Amino acid sequence: MPDSPSTQLGIQSEPEQIPELTISKTTSEAEMIAAHKLIADSIAQQRATLVRSLLYGHPNLTIPPYILLLCWLYSQNSNIATALLLSAGCTIAILSACGRLTDGYIGQAEEMGSKIGYETMMERVAVIARWGEEKEVIGVAVVEMEKKAGGGGRGVVWALAVRLKYRRRGVGRGLLEEVVREVRGRFGGDAEVVFADEHANSFRIKSIPKVFNEVFDKHERKIRSMLEGVKKPQT
């Protein structure tokens, strides 16, 4: 009997092993350092997100003035090449202004990446998502355990960050589920778990109209909704 095409090509019939994802609390210094860097990087990434929001997020606010400027330049010079050249200069100026306007996130990322930022994280409980045989740290959730005077307590999620290429794959939800288990394992099955108002990514540039920061507010609402979805009492 002749070999099948797959045998002739040397293709194994057994499926490839899917890399393992593990999520649990960590006390490893190496993992804490990697998680700390991940949180600082997520703040720096907010700068790029805000620039995109300024340039493309609200075309009804940004495109019409640019078209009017281009028309004015053309009418003044009666030369389309000159008008395009000047508009290119305006584009460079706009990009530079956006970069300058969003510099605050670089400062925040540097502050979070400092020794003080690391010590702030160390005062809380860190839950880590690890991927593959190398146990690459691809996500982190940091929760503050708040004890109540009369007994019991609650968990306040201070940070949630997932490496860019692993987002929208359920890693964030898995981290929050593990956070809820940790909190309720310490304080009881009905312990409250909330997302902090002053969290690691709560910095906003006040000089920018709120409409451009909506991209962050929308993401925050999504996290809060996700947290509500995983907060089911343990049985």
Buried (B, 14 or more C-beta within 10 A) or exposed (E): EEEEEEEEEEEEEEEEEEEEBEBEBBEEEEBBEBBBBBBBBBBBBBBEBBBEBBBEBBEEEBEEEBEEBBEEBBEEEEEEEEBEEBBEEBEEEBEEEBEEBBEBBBEBBEBBBEEEBBEBBEEBBBBBBBBEEEBEBBBBBBBBBBEEEEEBBBBBBBBBBBBEEBEEBEBBBBBBBBBBBBBBEBBEEEBBBBBBEEBBBEBBBEEBEEEBBBBBEEEBEEBEEBBEEBBEEEE
